Amino acid sequence: MNIKSTKFAVIAVLTFIILFLFNYIGNTEPDKIERALMTAVAGVIGLTIGMWFVYKNSKDDTHHDFD
């Protein structure tokens, strides 16, 4: 999956919404919106880094023998 595609943007938005709602609804602390926003943004950043790493290594067709 290319990071610059619309498919990735839709997945990133869905990830943000799901993480935000889970953290916002389940939190009873007074700063729940800040925590929910930070968690959702961190989740999308982690998703982007992970997908960039997978996309970067998908072009590498050499066999890495770890024996």
Long-range contacts (C-beta under 8 A, 24 or more apart in sequence): 1-51, 1-54, 1-55, 2-55, 3-48, 3-51, 3-52, 3-55, 8-51, 11-47, 12-44, 12-47, 12-48, 15-40, 15-43, 15-44, 15-47, 16-40, 16-41, 16-43, 16-44, 19-43, 19-44
